């Protein structure tokens, strides 16, 4: 959002599909007991205990973890905004 005008400059949606191997119910219950999935949007931590069950990822890993930083940067660049320029100032 342009702070001066309030105009939206860029918006996008990013999608990543994660496939998993089948999990035994006992493992799921033990995983829940660890507390790890309780603050995750998808109910699992791809970078944590659930990593052992990830079959594949179609899309950007960072989107699953929390924020598609590379896609965000590319979208801004496409709109003529280069964050690296701000870093040099």
C-alpha positions as CSV (number, residue, x, y, z in Angstrom):
1,X,0.0,0.0,0.0
2,X,1.3,3.4,-0.9
3,X,1.5,5.3,2.4
4,X,0.9,8.6,0.6
5,X,-2.2,7.7,-1.4
6,X,-3.5,4.5,0.2
7,X,-3.4,2.9,-3.3
8,X,-2.8,-0.8,-3.5
9,X,0.3,-1.4,-5.6
10,X,0.6,-5.2,-5.7
11,X,-1.5,-8.2,-4.6
12,X,-1.1,-11.8,-5.4
13,X,-1.9,-15.3,-4.1
14,X,0.7,-18.0,-3.7
15,X,-0.2,-21.7,-3.6
16,X,1.9,-24.6,-2.6
17,X,0.7,-28.2,-2.5
18,X,2.2,-30.6,0.0
19,X,1.7,-34.4,-0.2
20,X,2.4,-36.7,2.7
21,X,2.8,-40.4,3.2
22,X,0.0,-42.0,5.2
23,X,0.5,-41.6,9.0
24,X,-0.5,-44.2,11.6
25,X,-3.1,-42.8,14.0
26,X,-0.7,-43.5,16.9
27,X,2.0,-41.3,15.4
28,X,-0.5,-38.5,14.8
29,X,-1.6,-38.6,18.5
30,X,2.0,-38.6,19.7
31,X,2.8,-35.7,17.3
32,X,-0.2,-33.7,18.8
33,X,1.2,-34.3,22.3
34,X,4.4,-32.6,21.4
35,X,2.5,-29.3,20.9
36,X,4.4,-28.6,17.7
37,X,1.3,-28.5,15.4
38,X,-0.7,-26.2,17.7
39,X,0.5,-22.9,16.3
40,X,0.7,-23.9,12.6
41,X,-1.8,-22.9,10.0
42,X,-1.9,-26.3,8.5
43,X,-1.6,-28.2,11.8
44,X,2.0,-29.4,11.1
45,X,5.5,-28.2,10.8
46,X,7.1,-29.1,7.5
47,X,10.5,-28.2,8.9
48,X,9.8,-30.1,12.2
49,X,8.6,-33.5,13.1
50,X,6.3,-33.8,10.1
51,X,9.4,-33.6,7.8
52,X,9.6,-37.4,8.0
53,X,6.2,-37.7,6.4
54,X,6.5,-35.3,3.5
55,X,6.2,-37.1,0.1
56,X,6.5,-34.0,-2.1
57,X,6.1,-30.3,-2.5
58,X,4.7,-28.5,-5.6
59,X,5.4,-24.8,-5.2
60,X,7.6,-22.7,-2.9
61,X,8.8,-24.2,0.4
62,X,8.8,-20.7,2.0
63,X,5.0,-20.4,1.4
64,X,4.5,-23.5,3.5
65,X,6.8,-22.2,6.3
66,X,5.1,-18.9,6.4
67,X,5.9,-16.3,3.7
68,X,6.7,-16.5,0.0
69,X,9.6,-14.1,0.2
70,X,11.0,-14.7,-3.3
71,X,7.6,-14.5,-4.9
72,X,6.9,-11.3,-3.0
73,X,10.2,-9.7,-4.1
74,X,9.5,-10.7,-7.8
75,X,6.0,-9.3,-7.7
76,X,7.3,-6.0,-6.3
77,X,10.1,-5.9,-9.0
78,X,7.4,-6.5,-11.6
79,X,5.6,-3.4,-10.3
80,X,8.8,-1.4,-10.5
81,X,9.7,-1.5,-6.9
82,X,13.2,-2.9,-6.1
83,X,13.7,-3.6,-2.4
84,X,17.4,-3.8,-2.9
85,X,17.4,-0.1,-3.9
86,X,16.0,0.7,-0.5
87,X,18.7,-1.4,1.2
88,X,21.4,0.6,-0.6
89,X,20.1,3.9,0.8
